[in-house]
């Protein structure tokens, strides 16, 4: 019978990796938003209707990066870290959207949830399966 004792989330390394993963997701999204803004201002060729999909891609890349970083730091539990990272990131994005723009829940919000959580989980799995390990000091 398989033991699930190593899946506990009570250790401080897990929490530290999760927090650093979410922070790195937010940082990556901020950097990508700056790049997208510069590109859109410089070219002005992209129609406004595509902006939601560009934001979805930016959020997905940020989630992938955060899940990867969290799993690399913890060295295990990549799927769980990725899922939690994606969920926390999605909740933060939705709450900030409600506060700033009064955005409502739409089909795009559901799509954003699925994409962010899946990409973050993929990043977590990839982060655990990478050979070279990072160390938290």
C-alpha positions as CSV (number, residue, x, y, z in Angstrom):
1,X,0.0,0.0,0.0
2,X,1.3,3.4,-0.9
3,X,2.0,6.0,1.8
4,X,1.0,9.6,1.3
5,X,2.9,10.9,4.3
6,X,5.3,12.9,2.1
7,X,2.5,15.0,0.8
8,X,2.1,17.0,4.0
9,X,2.0,20.7,3.5
10,X,3.0,21.6,7.1
11,X,6.8,22.0,6.5
12,X,8.2,25.5,6.1
13,X,10.1,24.7,2.9
14,X,6.8,23.9,1.2
15,X,5.2,27.2,2.3
16,X,8.3,29.2,1.4
17,X,8.5,27.6,-2.0
18,X,4.8,28.3,-2.6
19,X,5.1,32.0,-1.6
20,X,8.2,32.5,-3.8
21,X,6.4,30.7,-6.6
22,X,3.4,33.1,-6.4
23,X,5.7,36.1,-6.1
24,X,7.7,35.0,-9.1
25,X,4.5,34.5,-11.1
26,X,3.4,38.0,-10.3
27,X,6.8,39.4,-11.1
28,X,6.9,37.6,-14.5
29,X,3.4,38.8,-15.3
30,X,4.5,42.4,-14.5
31,X,7.6,42.1,-16.7
32,X,5.6,40.6,-19.6
33,X,2.9,43.3,-19.2
34,X,5.6,45.9,-19.6
35,X,6.9,44.2,-22.7
36,X,3.4,43.9,-24.2
37,X,2.7,47.5,-23.5
38,X,5.8,48.7,-25.2
39,X,5.1,46.5,-28.2
40,X,1.5,47.6,-28.4
41,X,2.4,51.3,-28.1
42,X,5.2,51.0,-30.6
43,X,3.2,49.2,-33.3
44,X,-0.5,50.0,-32.6
45,X,-1.4,47.4,-35.2
46,X,-3.2,45.0,-32.9
47,X,-7.0,45.4,-32.5
48,X,-8.4,46.0,-29.0
49,X,-10.4,42.8,-29.2
50,X,-7.3,40.7,-28.9
51,X,-6.2,42.3,-25.7
52,X,-8.0,39.7,-23.5
53,X,-6.3,36.8,-25.2
54,X,-2.9,38.5,-25.0
55,X,-3.5,38.9,-21.2
56,X,-4.5,35.2,-21.0
57,X,-1.2,34.2,-22.6
58,X,0.7,36.5,-20.3
59,X,-1.0,35.0,-17.3
60,X,-0.3,31.5,-18.5
61,X,3.4,32.2,-19.0
62,X,3.6,33.8,-15.5
63,X,1.8,30.8,-14.0
64,X,4.1,28.3,-15.8
65,X,7.1,30.2,-14.5
66,X,5.8,30.4,-10.9
67,X,4.9,26.7,-10.7
68,X,8.4,25.9,-12.1
69,X,10.2,28.0,-9.5
70,X,8.1,26.7,-6.6
71,X,8.7,23.1,-7.5
72,X,12.4,23.6,-8.2
73,X,12.8,25.2,-4.7
74,X,10.8,22.5,-2.9
75,X,12.4,19.6,-4.9
76,X,9.2,17.6,-4.6
77,X,5.4,17.8,-4.8
78,X,5.5,19.6,-8.1
79,X,1.9,18.9,-9.1
80,X,0.5,20.0,-5.7
81,X,2.7,23.2,-5.6
82,X,1.7,24.0,-9.2
83,X,-2.0,23.6,-8.6
84,X,-1.9,25.7,-5.4
85,X,0.3,28.3,-7.1
86,X,-2.1,28.5,-10.0
87,X,-5.2,28.7,-7.7
88,X,-3.7,31.5,-5.6
89,X,-2.6,33.4,-8.7
90,X,-6.0,33.1,-10.2
91,X,-7.8,34.3,-7.1
92,X,-5.4,37.2,-6.9
93,X,-6.0,38.2,-10.5
94,X,-9.8,37.9,-10.2
95,X,-9.9,39.9,-6.9
96,X,-7.7,42.6,-8.4
97,X,-9.9,42.7,-11.5
98,X,-13.0,43.1,-9.4
99,X,-11.4,45.9,-7.4
100,X,-9.8,47.9,-10.2
101,X,-12.1,47.6,-13.1
102,X,-15.3,46.1,-11.7
103,X,-15.0,43.2,-14.1
104,X,-17.6,40.5,-13.9
105,X,-17.4,36.7,-14.1
106,X,-17.6,35.6,-17.7
107,X,-16.7,32.6,-19.7
108,X,-13.3,34.2,-20.2
109,X,-12.8,34.1,-16.4
110,X,-13.5,30.4,-16.4
111,X,-11.1,29.9,-19.3
112,X,-8.5,32.0,-17.4
113,X,-8.9,29.8,-14.3
114,X,-8.4,26.6,-16.3
115,X,-5.4,27.9,-18.2
116,X,-3.6,29.4,-15.2
117,X,-4.1,26.3,-13.1
118,X,-3.1,23.9,-15.8
119,X,0.0,25.9,-16.9
120,X,1.1,26.3,-13.3
121,X,0.7,22.5,-12.7
122,X,2.7,21.8,-15.8
123,X,5.4,24.2,-14.5
124,X,5.4,22.4,-11.2
125,X,5.8,19.0,-12.9
126,X,8.6,20.3,-15.1
127,X,10.3,21.9,-12.1
128,X,10.5,18.7,-10.2
129,X,11.7,16.7,-13.1
130,X,14.6,19.0,-13.9
131,X,17.9,17.4,-13.0
132,X,19.8,20.4,-11.5
133,X,18.2,21.5,-8.2
134,X,17.9,24.9,-6.6
135,X,18.5,25.4,-2.9
136,X,16.8,27.8,-0.5
137,X,19.3,29.5,1.7
